[in-house]
């Protein structure tokens, strides 16, 4: 019986060079990885706080230090030539952003097609100031039957990595109170843009 599971391809030469440069830069900045690889090899990693483009570079270095392969969503137009191969090599998964429900179901289907899939999502949805998180990340984890893993980028201590696993129960407010308790002590690069009122976490 053929194995139809999705597997990551071997990165191309350009992607390997770019990745090495980014990792070299990350190591020179003095960041320290904390936490351990999640017990679940299929999970949704919450990328928060997200207030700067530098978050991606540092998070790339941190997950490399922890020895895991993280993925992220990107709009389908970015996966065409000439960027398509590079985006996939970096862990990107193409999505149709025209419909929120289609995006959620597409990622649930992606989880079903993979033995290992660590999907990184920034609930803030923007690097600008936000009042509440988008909820797609939660519905993806709930629908796929996988845990949420708290990822962090703490610019106050220059530490980052992965925190606890939180299994979604369907009670959004109760689950998000656990998530919020973790992030209250994390300092973003631009604190004024970070979410501070976790009372706005209603679905």
PyMOL commands that place a pseudoatom at each C-alpha (Angstrom):
pseudoatom trace, name=CA, resn=UNK, resi=1, chain=A, elem=C, hetatm=0, pos=[0.000, 0.000, 0.000]
pseudoatom trace, name=CA, resn=UNK, resi=2, chain=A, elem=C, hetatm=0, pos=[1.605, 3.344, -1.012]
pseudoatom trace, name=CA, resn=UNK, resi=3, chain=A, elem=C, hetatm=0, pos=[2.576, 5.814, 1.703]
pseudoatom trace, name=CA, resn=UNK, resi=4, chain=A, elem=C, hetatm=0, pos=[0.884, 9.101, 0.853]
pseudoatom trace, name=CA, resn=UNK, resi=5, chain=A, elem=C, hetatm=0, pos=[2.182, 11.020, 3.845]
pseudoatom trace, name=CA, resn=UNK, resi=6, chain=A, elem=C, hetatm=0, pos=[3.605, 14.471, 3.128]
pseudoatom trace, name=CA, resn=UNK, resi=7, chain=A, elem=C, hetatm=0, pos=[7.355, 14.712, 3.666]
pseudoatom trace, name=CA, resn=UNK, resi=8, chain=A, elem=C, hetatm=0, pos=[9.610, 17.751, 3.676]
pseudoatom trace, name=CA, resn=UNK, resi=9, chain=A, elem=C, hetatm=0, pos=[11.947, 17.941, 0.733]
pseudoatom trace, name=CA, resn=UNK, resi=10, chain=A, elem=C, hetatm=0, pos=[15.701, 18.383, 1.039]
pseudoatom trace, name=CA, resn=UNK, resi=11, chain=A, elem=C, hetatm=0, pos=[16.473, 22.133, 0.994]
pseudoatom trace, name=CA, resn=UNK, resi=12, chain=A, elem=C, hetatm=0, pos=[18.172, 23.519, -2.094]
pseudoatom trace, name=CA, resn=UNK, resi=13, chain=A, elem=C, hetatm=0, pos=[21.673, 25.012, -2.065]
pseudoatom trace, name=CA, resn=UNK, resi=14, chain=A, elem=C, hetatm=0, pos=[20.506, 28.645, -1.871]
pseudoatom trace, name=CA, resn=UNK, resi=15, chain=A, elem=C, hetatm=0, pos=[18.142, 27.854, 0.999]
pseudoatom trace, name=CA, resn=UNK, resi=16, chain=A, elem=C, hetatm=0, pos=[20.924, 26.105, 2.920]
pseudoatom trace, name=CA, resn=UNK, resi=17, chain=A, elem=C, hetatm=0, pos=[23.224, 29.112, 2.474]
pseudoatom trace, name=CA, resn=UNK, resi=18, chain=A, elem=C, hetatm=0, pos=[20.568, 31.609, 3.577]
pseudoatom trace, name=CA, resn=UNK, resi=19, chain=A, elem=C, hetatm=0, pos=[19.720, 29.461, 6.582]
pseudoatom trace, name=CA, resn=UNK, resi=20, chain=A, elem=C, hetatm=0, pos=[23.382, 29.266, 7.633]
pseudoatom trace, name=CA, resn=UNK, resi=21, chain=A, elem=C, hetatm=0, pos=[23.707, 33.054, 7.384]
pseudoatom trace, name=CA, resn=UNK, resi=22, chain=A, elem=C, hetatm=0, pos=[20.577, 33.603, 9.489]
pseudoatom trace, name=CA, resn=UNK, resi=23, chain=A, elem=C, hetatm=0, pos=[21.746, 31.116, 12.103]
pseudoatom trace, name=CA, resn=UNK, resi=24, chain=A, elem=C, hetatm=0, pos=[25.191, 32.758, 12.218]
pseudoatom trace, name=CA, resn=UNK, resi=25, chain=A, elem=C, hetatm=0, pos=[23.551, 36.126, 12.820]
pseudoatom trace, name=CA, resn=UNK, resi=26, chain=A, elem=C, hetatm=0, pos=[21.285, 34.707, 15.524]
pseudoatom trace, name=CA, resn=UNK, resi=27, chain=A, elem=C, hetatm=0, pos=[24.215, 33.197, 17.418]
pseudoatom trace, name=CA, resn=UNK, resi=28, chain=A, elem=C, hetatm=0, pos=[26.091, 36.510, 17.383]
pseudoatom trace, name=CA, resn=UNK, resi=29, chain=A, elem=C, hetatm=0, pos=[23.183, 38.271, 19.102]
pseudoatom trace, name=CA, resn=UNK, resi=30, chain=A, elem=C, hetatm=0, pos=[23.622, 36.355, 22.354]
pseudoatom trace, name=CA, resn=UNK, resi=31, chain=A, elem=C, hetatm=0, pos=[20.258, 34.617, 22.506]
pseudoatom trace, name=CA, resn=UNK, resi=32, chain=A, elem=C, hetatm=0, pos=[19.778, 31.518, 24.637]
pseudoatom trace, name=CA, resn=UNK, resi=33, chain=A, elem=C, hetatm=0, pos=[17.351, 28.693, 23.893]
pseudoatom trace, name=CA, resn=UNK, resi=34, chain=A, elem=C, hetatm=0, pos=[15.122, 27.513, 26.728]
pseudoatom trace, name=CA, resn=UNK, resi=35, chain=A, elem=C, hetatm=0, pos=[12.686, 24.648, 27.026]
pseudoatom trace, name=CA, resn=UNK, resi=36, chain=A, elem=C, hetatm=0, pos=[12.772, 21.309, 25.252]
pseudoatom trace, name=CA, resn=UNK, resi=37, chain=A, elem=C, hetatm=0, pos=[11.317, 19.830, 22.077]
pseudoatom trace, name=CA, resn=UNK, resi=38, chain=A, elem=C, hetatm=0, pos=[7.622, 19.119, 22.602]
pseudoatom trace, name=CA, resn=UNK, resi=39, chain=A, elem=C, hetatm=0, pos=[6.605, 15.561, 23.395]
pseudoatom trace, name=CA, resn=UNK, resi=40, chain=A, elem=C, hetatm=0, pos=[4.072, 15.783, 20.572]
pseudoatom trace, name=CA, resn=UNK, resi=41, chain=A, elem=C, hetatm=0, pos=[5.655, 15.898, 17.109]
pseudoatom trace, name=CA, resn=UNK, resi=42, chain=A, elem=C, hetatm=0, pos=[2.377, 17.290, 15.759]
pseudoatom trace, name=CA, resn=UNK, resi=43, chain=A, elem=C, hetatm=0, pos=[1.380, 20.570, 17.395]
pseudoatom trace, name=CA, resn=UNK, resi=44, chain=A, elem=C, hetatm=0, pos=[0.548, 24.248, 16.895]
pseudoatom trace, name=CA, resn=UNK, resi=45, chain=A, elem=C, hetatm=0, pos=[3.325, 26.509, 18.174]
pseudoatom trace, name=CA, resn=UNK, resi=46, chain=A, elem=C, hetatm=0, pos=[2.057, 29.887, 19.346]
pseudoatom trace, name=CA, resn=UNK, resi=47, chain=A, elem=C, hetatm=0, pos=[4.526, 32.521, 18.106]
pseudoatom trace, name=CA, resn=UNK, resi=48, chain=A, elem=C, hetatm=0, pos=[4.088, 35.365, 20.574]
pseudoatom trace, name=CA, resn=UNK, resi=49, chain=A, elem=C, hetatm=0, pos=[4.673, 38.157, 21.216]
pseudoatom trace, name=CA, resn=UNK, resi=50, chain=A, elem=C, hetatm=0, pos=[5.127, 39.149, 17.550]
pseudoatom trace, name=CA, resn=UNK, resi=51, chain=A, elem=C, hetatm=0, pos=[6.021, 42.830, 17.208]
pseudoatom trace, name=CA, resn=UNK, resi=52, chain=A, elem=C, hetatm=0, pos=[9.052, 42.794, 14.871]
pseudoatom trace, name=CA, resn=UNK, resi=53, chain=A, elem=C, hetatm=0, pos=[10.372, 41.174, 11.688]
pseudoatom trace, name=CA, resn=UNK, resi=54, chain=A, elem=C, hetatm=0, pos=[13.405, 40.106, 13.735]
pseudoatom trace, name=CA, resn=UNK, resi=55, chain=A, elem=C, hetatm=0, pos=[11.186, 37.626, 15.567]
pseudoatom trace, name=CA, resn=UNK, resi=56, chain=A, elem=C, hetatm=0, pos=[11.386, 35.246, 12.595]
pseudoatom trace, name=CA, resn=UNK, resi=57, chain=A, elem=C, hetatm=0, pos=[15.198, 35.272, 12.477]
pseudoatom trace, name=CA, resn=UNK, resi=58, chain=A, elem=C, hetatm=0, pos=[15.595, 34.674, 16.192]
pseudoatom trace, name=CA, resn=UNK, resi=59, chain=A, elem=C, hetatm=0, pos=[12.859, 32.049, 16.310]
pseudoatom trace, name=CA, resn=UNK, resi=60, chain=A, elem=C, hetatm=0, pos=[14.536, 30.226, 13.409]
pseudoatom trace, name=CA, resn=UNK, resi=61, chain=A, elem=C, hetatm=0, pos=[17.747, 30.098, 15.421]
pseudoatom trace, name=CA, resn=UNK, resi=62, chain=A, elem=C, hetatm=0, pos=[15.995, 29.007, 18.597]
pseudoatom trace, name=CA, resn=UNK, resi=63, chain=A, elem=C, hetatm=0, pos=[14.099, 26.105, 17.055]
pseudoatom trace, name=CA, resn=UNK, resi=64, chain=A, elem=C, hetatm=0, pos=[17.335, 25.037, 15.338]
pseudoatom trace, name=CA, resn=UNK, resi=65, chain=A, elem=C, hetatm=0, pos=[19.058, 25.030, 18.738]
pseudoatom trace, name=CA, resn=UNK, resi=66, chain=A, elem=C, hetatm=0, pos=[16.224, 22.873, 20.084]
pseudoatom trace, name=CA, resn=UNK, resi=67, chain=A, elem=C, hetatm=0, pos=[16.554, 20.486, 17.152]
pseudoatom trace, name=CA, resn=UNK, resi=68, chain=A, elem=C, hetatm=0, pos=[13.066, 20.785, 15.696]
pseudoatom trace, name=CA, resn=UNK, resi=69, chain=A, elem=C, hetatm=0, pos=[11.643, 21.572, 12.262]
pseudoatom trace, name=CA, resn=UNK, resi=70, chain=A, elem=C, hetatm=0, pos=[8.962, 24.275, 12.435]
pseudoatom trace, name=CA, resn=UNK, resi=71, chain=A, elem=C, hetatm=0, pos=[6.547, 25.220, 9.663]
pseudoatom trace, name=CA, resn=UNK, resi=72, chain=A, elem=C, hetatm=0, pos=[4.573, 28.365, 8.940]
pseudoatom trace, name=CA, resn=UNK, resi=73, chain=A, elem=C, hetatm=0, pos=[1.733, 29.451, 6.665]
pseudoatom trace, name=CA, resn=UNK, resi=74, chain=A, elem=C, hetatm=0, pos=[2.205, 31.830, 3.751]
pseudoatom trace, name=CA, resn=UNK, resi=75, chain=A, elem=C, hetatm=0, pos=[-0.108, 33.218, 1.092]
pseudoatom trace, name=CA, resn=UNK, resi=76, chain=A, elem=C, hetatm=0, pos=[-0.153, 31.126, -2.044]
pseudoatom trace, name=CA, resn=UNK, resi=77, chain=A, elem=C, hetatm=0, pos=[1.329, 33.854, -4.264]
pseudoatom trace, name=CA, resn=UNK, resi=78, chain=A, elem=C, hetatm=0, pos=[4.634, 33.612, -2.372]
pseudoatom trace, name=CA, resn=UNK, resi=79, chain=A, elem=C, hetatm=0, pos=[5.040, 29.976, -3.424]
pseudoatom trace, name=CA, resn=UNK, resi=80, chain=A, elem=C, hetatm=0, pos=[5.315, 30.704, -7.127]
pseudoatom trace, name=CA, resn=UNK, resi=81, chain=A, elem=C, hetatm=0, pos=[8.589, 30.997, -9.022]
pseudoatom trace, name=CA, resn=UNK, resi=82, chain=A, elem=C, hetatm=0, pos=[11.121, 32.283, -8.119]
pseudoatom trace, name=CA, resn=UNK, resi=83, chain=A, elem=C, hetatm=0, pos=[10.384, 32.162, -4.359]
pseudoatom trace, name=CA, resn=UNK, resi=84, chain=A, elem=C, hetatm=0, pos=[8.371, 28.948, -4.195]
pseudoatom trace, name=CA, resn=UNK, resi=85, chain=A, elem=C, hetatm=0, pos=[11.218, 26.517, -3.588]
pseudoatom trace, name=CA, resn=UNK, resi=86, chain=A, elem=C, hetatm=0, pos=[12.867, 28.774, -1.022]
pseudoatom trace, name=CA, resn=UNK, resi=87, chain=A, elem=C, hetatm=0, pos=[9.609, 29.249, 0.912]
pseudoatom trace, name=CA, resn=UNK, resi=88, chain=A, elem=C, hetatm=0, pos=[9.040, 25.493, 1.111]
pseudoatom trace, name=CA, resn=UNK, resi=89, chain=A, elem=C, hetatm=0, pos=[12.643, 24.885, 2.131]
pseudoatom trace, name=CA, resn=UNK, resi=90, chain=A, elem=C, hetatm=0, pos=[12.212, 27.321, 5.020]
pseudoatom trace, name=CA, resn=UNK, resi=91, chain=A, elem=C, hetatm=0, pos=[9.157, 25.421, 6.235]
pseudoatom trace, name=CA, resn=UNK, resi=92, chain=A, elem=C, hetatm=0, pos=[6.417, 27.357, 4.477]
pseudoatom trace, name=CA, resn=UNK, resi=93, chain=A, elem=C, hetatm=0, pos=[3.023, 25.877, 3.630]
pseudoatom trace, name=CA, resn=UNK, resi=94, chain=A, elem=C, hetatm=0, pos=[0.908, 27.661, 1.004]
pseudoatom trace, name=CA, resn=UNK, resi=95, chain=A, elem=C, hetatm=0, pos=[-2.628, 28.697, 1.953]
pseudoatom trace, name=CA, resn=UNK, resi=96, chain=A, elem=C, hetatm=0, pos=[-5.561, 30.504, 0.389]
pseudoatom trace, name=CA, resn=UNK, resi=97, chain=A, elem=C, hetatm=0, pos=[-6.068, 33.556, 2.615]
pseudoatom trace, name=CA, resn=UNK, resi=98, chain=A, elem=C, hetatm=0, pos=[-9.348, 34.547, 0.991]
pseudoatom trace, name=CA, resn=UNK, resi=99, chain=A, elem=C, hetatm=0, pos=[-11.373, 32.528, 3.504]
pseudoatom trace, name=CA, resn=UNK, resi=100, chain=A, elem=C, hetatm=0, pos=[-10.657, 32.067, 7.214]
pseudoatom trace, name=CA, resn=UNK, resi=101, chain=A, elem=C, hetatm=0, pos=[-12.624, 28.808, 7.341]
pseudoatom trace, name=CA, resn=UNK, resi=102, chain=A, elem=C, hetatm=0, pos=[-10.767, 27.436, 4.314]
pseudoatom trace, name=CA, resn=UNK, resi=103, chain=A, elem=C, hetatm=0, pos=[-7.469, 28.261, 6.014]
pseudoatom trace, name=CA, resn=UNK, resi=104, chain=A, elem=C, hetatm=0, pos=[-8.437, 26.432, 9.191]
pseudoatom trace, name=CA, resn=UNK, resi=105, chain=A, elem=C, hetatm=0, pos=[-9.646, 23.341, 7.346]
pseudoatom trace, name=CA, resn=UNK, resi=106, chain=A, elem=C, hetatm=0, pos=[-6.608, 23.358, 5.042]
pseudoatom trace, name=CA, resn=UNK, resi=107, chain=A, elem=C, hetatm=0, pos=[-4.292, 23.182, 8.043]
pseudoatom trace, name=CA, resn=UNK, resi=108, chain=A, elem=C, hetatm=0, pos=[-6.392, 20.489, 9.718]
pseudoatom trace, name=CA, resn=UNK, resi=109, chain=A, elem=C, hetatm=0, pos=[-6.032, 18.482, 6.495]
pseudoatom trace, name=CA, resn=UNK, resi=110, chain=A, elem=C, hetatm=0, pos=[-2.281, 19.179, 6.488]
pseudoatom trace, name=CA, resn=UNK, resi=111, chain=A, elem=C, hetatm=0, pos=[-1.976, 17.704, 9.969]
pseudoatom trace, name=CA, resn=UNK, resi=112, chain=A, elem=C, hetatm=0, pos=[-3.903, 14.624, 8.838]
pseudoatom trace, name=CA, resn=UNK, resi=113, chain=A, elem=C, hetatm=0, pos=[-1.431, 14.128, 5.989]
pseudoatom trace, name=CA, resn=UNK, resi=114, chain=A, elem=C, hetatm=0, pos=[1.734, 14.266, 8.124]
pseudoatom trace, name=CA, resn=UNK, resi=115, chain=A, elem=C, hetatm=0, pos=[3.298, 12.128, 10.829]
pseudoatom trace, name=CA, resn=UNK, resi=116, chain=A, elem=C, hetatm=0, pos=[5.263, 15.146, 12.087]
pseudoatom trace, name=CA, resn=UNK, resi=117, chain=A, elem=C, hetatm=0, pos=[4.072, 18.729, 11.718]
pseudoatom trace, name=CA, resn=UNK, resi=118, chain=A, elem=C, hetatm=0, pos=[4.872, 21.639, 14.024]
pseudoatom trace, name=CA, resn=UNK, resi=119, chain=A, elem=C, hetatm=0, pos=[2.909, 24.587, 12.694]
pseudoatom trace, name=CA, resn=UNK, resi=120, chain=A, elem=C, hetatm=0, pos=[3.967, 28.025, 13.944]
pseudoatom trace, name=CA, resn=UNK, resi=121, chain=A, elem=C, hetatm=0, pos=[1.256, 30.697, 14.041]
pseudoatom trace, name=CA, resn=UNK, resi=122, chain=A, elem=C, hetatm=0, pos=[1.380, 34.292, 15.301]
pseudoatom trace, name=CA, resn=UNK, resi=123, chain=A, elem=C, hetatm=0, pos=[-2.128, 34.870, 16.770]
pseudoatom trace, name=CA, resn=UNK, resi=124, chain=A, elem=C, hetatm=0, pos=[-1.626, 38.628, 16.717]
pseudoatom trace, name=CA, resn=UNK, resi=125, chain=A, elem=C, hetatm=0, pos=[-1.728, 38.458, 12.926]
pseudoatom trace, name=CA, resn=UNK, resi=126, chain=A, elem=C, hetatm=0, pos=[0.306, 41.673, 12.582]
pseudoatom trace, name=CA, resn=UNK, resi=127, chain=A, elem=C, hetatm=0, pos=[3.447, 43.320, 13.911]
pseudoatom trace, name=CA, resn=UNK, resi=128, chain=A, elem=C, hetatm=0, pos=[1.393, 46.397, 14.824]
pseudoatom trace, name=CA, resn=UNK, resi=129, chain=A, elem=C, hetatm=0, pos=[-0.428, 47.041, 18.094]
pseudoatom trace, name=CA, resn=UNK, resi=130, chain=A, elem=C, hetatm=0, pos=[-3.307, 44.653, 18.742]
pseudoatom trace, name=CA, resn=UNK, resi=131, chain=A, elem=C, hetatm=0, pos=[-6.245, 44.491, 21.147]
pseudoatom trace, name=CA, resn=UNK, resi=132, chain=A, elem=C, hetatm=0, pos=[-6.982, 40.795, 20.816]
pseudoatom trace, name=CA, resn=UNK, resi=133, chain=A, elem=C, hetatm=0, pos=[-5.646, 37.672, 19.166]
pseudoatom trace, name=CA, resn=UNK, resi=134, chain=A, elem=C, hetatm=0, pos=[-7.149, 36.000, 16.148]
pseudoatom trace, name=CA, resn=UNK, resi=135, chain=A, elem=C, hetatm=0, pos=[-8.551, 32.579, 16.963]
pseudoatom trace, name=CA, resn=UNK, resi=136, chain=A, elem=C, hetatm=0, pos=[-7.632, 30.513, 13.889]
pseudoatom trace, name=CA, resn=UNK, resi=137, chain=A, elem=C, hetatm=0, pos=[-4.637, 28.919, 15.644]
pseudoatom trace, name=CA, resn=UNK, resi=138, chain=A, elem=C, hetatm=0, pos=[-6.937, 27.574, 18.362]
pseudoatom trace, name=CA, resn=UNK, resi=139, chain=A, elem=C, hetatm=0, pos=[-9.502, 26.133, 15.944]
pseudoatom trace, name=CA, resn=UNK, resi=140, chain=A, elem=C, hetatm=0, pos=[-6.736, 24.446, 13.936]
pseudoatom trace, name=CA, resn=UNK, resi=141, chain=A, elem=C, hetatm=0, pos=[-5.339, 22.728, 17.042]
pseudoatom trace, name=CA, resn=UNK, resi=142, chain=A, elem=C, hetatm=0, pos=[-8.818, 21.745, 18.246]
pseudoatom trace, name=CA, resn=UNK, resi=143, chain=A, elem=C, hetatm=0, pos=[-9.885, 20.404, 14.856]
pseudoatom trace, name=CA, resn=UNK, resi=144, chain=A, elem=C, hetatm=0, pos=[-6.632, 18.519, 14.291]
pseudoatom trace, name=CA, resn=UNK, resi=145, chain=A, elem=C, hetatm=0, pos=[-6.603, 17.082, 17.810]
pseudoatom trace, name=CA, resn=UNK, resi=146, chain=A, elem=C, hetatm=0, pos=[-3.121, 18.431, 18.597]
pseudoatom trace, name=CA, resn=UNK, resi=147, chain=A, elem=C, hetatm=0, pos=[-1.757, 20.501, 21.503]
pseudoatom trace, name=CA, resn=UNK, resi=148, chain=A, elem=C, hetatm=0, pos=[-0.887, 24.173, 21.587]
pseudoatom trace, name=CA, resn=UNK, resi=149, chain=A, elem=C, hetatm=0, pos=[2.758, 24.808, 22.476]
pseudoatom trace, name=CA, resn=UNK, resi=150, chain=A, elem=C, hetatm=0, pos=[3.689, 28.222, 23.866]
pseudoatom trace, name=CA, resn=UNK, resi=151, chain=A, elem=C, hetatm=0, pos=[6.601, 29.625, 21.889]
pseudoatom trace, name=CA, resn=UNK, resi=152, chain=A, elem=C, hetatm=0, pos=[8.328, 32.693, 23.258]
pseudoatom trace, name=CA, resn=UNK, resi=153, chain=A, elem=C, hetatm=0, pos=[10.689, 35.482, 22.267]
pseudoatom trace, name=CA, resn=UNK, resi=154, chain=A, elem=C, hetatm=0, pos=[11.650, 37.372, 25.435]
pseudoatom trace, name=CA, resn=UNK, resi=155, chain=A, elem=C, hetatm=0, pos=[13.697, 40.431, 24.481]
pseudoatom trace, name=CA, resn=UNK, resi=156, chain=A, elem=C, hetatm=0, pos=[14.061, 41.371, 28.138]
pseudoatom trace, name=CA, resn=UNK, resi=157, chain=A, elem=C, hetatm=0, pos=[16.234, 38.348, 28.859]
pseudoatom trace, name=CA, resn=UNK, resi=158, chain=A, elem=C, hetatm=0, pos=[17.246, 37.380, 25.292]
pseudoatom trace, name=CA, resn=UNK, resi=159, chain=A, elem=C, hetatm=0, pos=[15.816, 33.942, 25.846]
pseudoatom trace, name=CA, resn=UNK, resi=160, chain=A, elem=C, hetatm=0, pos=[13.368, 32.098, 23.683]
pseudoatom trace, name=CA, resn=UNK, resi=161, chain=A, elem=C, hetatm=0, pos=[12.123, 28.731, 22.701]
pseudoatom trace, name=CA, resn=UNK, resi=162, chain=A, elem=C, hetatm=0, pos=[9.210, 26.586, 23.758]
pseudoatom trace, name=CA, resn=UNK, resi=163, chain=A, elem=C, hetatm=0, pos=[7.086, 26.518, 26.874]
pseudoatom trace, name=CA, resn=UNK, resi=164, chain=A, elem=C, hetatm=0, pos=[4.284, 24.216, 28.019]
pseudoatom trace, name=CA, resn=UNK, resi=165, chain=A, elem=C, hetatm=0, pos=[1.878, 22.157, 25.941]
pseudoatom trace, name=CA, resn=UNK, resi=166, chain=A, elem=C, hetatm=0, pos=[-1.779, 23.036, 26.410]
pseudoatom trace, name=CA, resn=UNK, resi=167, chain=A, elem=C, hetatm=0, pos=[-4.391, 20.692, 24.982]
pseudoatom trace, name=CA, resn=UNK, resi=168, chain=A, elem=C, hetatm=0, pos=[-7.464, 22.555, 23.680]
pseudoatom trace, name=CA, resn=UNK, resi=169, chain=A, elem=C, hetatm=0, pos=[-10.660, 21.401, 25.354]
pseudoatom trace, name=CA, resn=UNK, resi=170, chain=A, elem=C, hetatm=0, pos=[-13.204, 23.411, 23.374]
pseudoatom trace, name=CA, resn=UNK, resi=171, chain=A, elem=C, hetatm=0, pos=[-13.570, 25.891, 26.234]
pseudoatom trace, name=CA, resn=UNK, resi=172, chain=A, elem=C, hetatm=0, pos=[-11.726, 28.752, 24.569]
pseudoatom trace, name=CA, resn=UNK, resi=173, chain=A, elem=C, hetatm=0, pos=[-11.746, 31.158, 27.512]
pseudoatom trace, name=CA, resn=UNK, resi=174, chain=A, elem=C, hetatm=0, pos=[-10.514, 28.578, 30.024]
pseudoatom trace, name=CA, resn=UNK, resi=175, chain=A, elem=C, hetatm=0, pos=[-7.772, 27.363, 27.683]
pseudoatom trace, name=CA, resn=UNK, resi=176, chain=A, elem=C, hetatm=0, pos=[-6.664, 30.888, 26.821]
pseudoatom trace, name=CA, resn=UNK, resi=177, chain=A, elem=C, hetatm=0, pos=[-6.409, 31.825, 30.470]
pseudoatom trace, name=CA, resn=UNK, resi=178, chain=A, elem=C, hetatm=0, pos=[-3.675, 29.172, 30.737]
pseudoatom trace, name=CA, resn=UNK, resi=179, chain=A, elem=C, hetatm=0, pos=[-1.946, 30.598, 27.663]
pseudoatom trace, name=CA, resn=UNK, resi=180, chain=A, elem=C, hetatm=0, pos=[-2.225, 34.182, 28.933]
pseudoatom trace, name=CA, resn=UNK, resi=181, chain=A, elem=C, hetatm=0, pos=[-0.729, 33.222, 32.296]
pseudoatom trace, name=CA, resn=UNK, resi=182, chain=A, elem=C, hetatm=0, pos=[2.410, 32.089, 30.467]
pseudoatom trace, name=CA, resn=UNK, resi=183, chain=A, elem=C, hetatm=0, pos=[2.805, 35.191, 28.283]
pseudoatom trace, name=CA, resn=UNK, resi=184, chain=A, elem=C, hetatm=0, pos=[2.274, 37.866, 30.923]
pseudoatom trace, name=CA, resn=UNK, resi=185, chain=A, elem=C, hetatm=0, pos=[5.944, 37.696, 31.923]
pseudoatom trace, name=CA, resn=UNK, resi=186, chain=A, elem=C, hetatm=0, pos=[7.341, 37.743, 28.354]
pseudoatom trace, name=CA, resn=UNK, resi=187, chain=A, elem=C, hetatm=0, pos=[8.788, 41.040, 27.019]
pseudoatom trace, name=CA, resn=UNK, resi=188, chain=A, elem=C, hetatm=0, pos=[8.355, 41.732, 23.253]
pseudoatom trace, name=CA, resn=UNK, resi=189, chain=A, elem=C, hetatm=0, pos=[10.797, 43.780, 21.183]
pseudoatom trace, name=CA, resn=UNK, resi=190, chain=A, elem=C, hetatm=0, pos=[8.255, 46.616, 21.093]
pseudoatom trace, name=CA, resn=UNK, resi=191, chain=A, elem=C, hetatm=0, pos=[6.248, 46.387, 24.341]
pseudoatom trace, name=CA, resn=UNK, resi=192, chain=A, elem=C, hetatm=0, pos=[3.804, 49.108, 23.277]
pseudoatom trace, name=CA, resn=UNK, resi=193, chain=A, elem=C, hetatm=0, pos=[2.612, 46.891, 20.429]
pseudoatom trace, name=CA, resn=UNK, resi=194, chain=A, elem=C, hetatm=0, pos=[2.191, 43.739, 22.473]
pseudoatom trace, name=CA, resn=UNK, resi=195, chain=A, elem=C, hetatm=0, pos=[-1.126, 42.481, 23.785]
pseudoatom trace, name=CA, resn=UNK, resi=196, chain=A, elem=C, hetatm=0, pos=[-1.485, 43.481, 27.415]
pseudoatom trace, name=CA, resn=UNK, resi=197, chain=A, elem=C, hetatm=0, pos=[-5.225, 43.145, 28.064]
pseudoatom trace, name=CA, resn=UNK, resi=198, chain=A, elem=C, hetatm=0, pos=[-5.708, 39.394, 28.044]
pseudoatom trace, name=CA, resn=UNK, resi=199, chain=A, elem=C, hetatm=0, pos=[-9.318, 39.952, 29.003]
pseudoatom trace, name=CA, resn=UNK, resi=200, chain=A, elem=C, hetatm=0, pos=[-9.913, 40.471, 25.263]
pseudoatom trace, name=CA, resn=UNK, resi=201, chain=A, elem=C, hetatm=0, pos=[-9.287, 36.831, 24.461]
pseudoatom trace, name=CA, resn=UNK, resi=202, chain=A, elem=C, hetatm=0, pos=[-12.922, 35.926, 23.904]
pseudoatom trace, name=CA, resn=UNK, resi=203, chain=A, elem=C, hetatm=0, pos=[-13.725, 33.832, 20.839]
for i in range(1, 203): cmd.bond("trace and resi %d" % i, "trace and resi %d" % (i + 1))
show_as sticks, trace
zoom trace
